[in-house]
Amino acid sequence: MSRLDSFIRRVSAQRDVLDHVCSLIAGLPGPVLELGLGNGRTFDHLRERLPGRRIVAFDRALGAHKSSIPPEEDLVLGEIRETAARFAGIGAALVHADIETNYAEVDAETMLWLPSLAADLLQPGGIVASGLPLQHSALRHLDLPPGVPAGRYFLYRRLA
Ligand SMILES: C[S@@+](CC[C@H](N)C(=O)[O-])C[C@H]1O[C@@H](n2cnc3c(N)ncnc32)[C@H](O)[C@@H]1O
């Protein structure tokens, strides 16, 4: 498969997952936390799909396209492990974590702290969509939407 085909599959799966989780949280009030603003593409998609919903975006530095920069009060710069921990208890309806690097050592380290961070950020019934698998006793695994290959994303619901 060409890198172009692979890229198209990856972003298409990402779009399908985000649309799916937006429908899952339709009746659940509470903010959305975007861990890994990056270029701002998924932030922009969530913003479009969830009009009126507060979306707080995190990254170590601002690199988003100027059309996709959150308002100052909803942009948090620094190491997510530390910055997002300050939002524990916020009662997020959705956490989207797009911070995998595909460097095994870096991702292994992230998987040590991301599961409990996600659990602390979510309200009971809230959803986390992550590019990395999350193992935590308060997070119950959910199926991916049809057509999204296993292992490309991981979905969980926060238990009560
Ligand atoms: C794959 S990009 C996100 C792409 C974004 N979802 C988009 O659609 O444009 C991952 C981003 O997460 C940030 N990131 C990864 N690990 C981080 C960490 N531990 N703390 C802060 N930012 C982190 C990187 O700086 C990068 O901008």
PDBQT file of the ligand as one rigid body, heavy atoms in Angstrom, charges set to zero:
ROOT
HETATM    1  C1  LIG A 201      -0.568  13.641  15.810  1.00  0.00    +0.000 C 
HETATM    2  S1  LIG A 201      -0.463  15.270  16.407  1.00  0.00    +0.000 S 
HETATM    3  C2  LIG A 201      -2.160  15.689  16.649  1.00  0.00    +0.000 C 
HETATM    4  C3  LIG A 201      -2.850  15.984  15.363  1.00  0.00    +0.000 C 
HETATM    5  C4  LIG A 201      -4.187  16.647  15.545  1.00  0.00    +0.000 C 
HETATM    6  N1  LIG A 201      -5.154  15.749  16.146  1.00  0.00    +0.000 N 
HETATM    7  C5  LIG A 201      -4.693  17.188  14.241  1.00  0.00    +0.000 C 
HETATM    8  O1  LIG A 201      -5.722  16.734  13.746  1.00  0.00    +0.000 OA
HETATM    9  O2  LIG A 201      -4.036  18.076  13.696  1.00  0.00    +0.000 OA
HETATM   10  C6  LIG A 201       0.069  15.037  18.047  1.00  0.00    +0.000 C 
HETATM   11  C7  LIG A 201       0.285  16.314  18.821  1.00  0.00    +0.000 C 
HETATM   12  O3  LIG A 201       0.364  15.988  20.190  1.00  0.00    +0.000 OA
HETATM   13  C8  LIG A 201       1.395  16.720  20.801  1.00  0.00    +0.000 C 
HETATM   14  N2  LIG A 201       1.875  15.917  21.923  1.00  0.00    +0.000 N 
HETATM   15  C9  LIG A 201       2.221  14.606  21.890  1.00  0.00    +0.000 A 
HETATM   16  N3  LIG A 201       2.569  14.191  23.113  1.00  0.00    +0.000 NA
HETATM   17  C10 LIG A 201       2.453  15.270  23.947  1.00  0.00    +0.000 A 
HETATM   18  C11 LIG A 201       2.667  15.486  25.333  1.00  0.00    +0.000 A 
HETATM   19  N4  LIG A 201       3.103  14.496  26.111  1.00  0.00    +0.000 N 
HETATM   20  N5  LIG A 201       2.441  16.715  25.834  1.00  0.00    +0.000 NA
HETATM   21  C12 LIG A 201       2.037  17.726  25.029  1.00  0.00    +0.000 A 
HETATM   22  N6  LIG A 201       1.792  17.578  23.712  1.00  0.00    +0.000 NA
HETATM   23  C13 LIG A 201       2.004  16.370  23.179  1.00  0.00    +0.000 A 
HETATM   24  C14 LIG A 201       2.431  16.937  19.718  1.00  0.00    +0.000 C 
HETATM   25  O4  LIG A 201       3.150  18.134  19.991  1.00  0.00    +0.000 OA
HETATM   26  C15 LIG A 201       1.576  17.020  18.461  1.00  0.00    +0.000 C 
HETATM   27  O5  LIG A 201       1.296  18.353  18.111  1.00  0.00    +0.000 OA
ENDROOT
TORSDOF 0
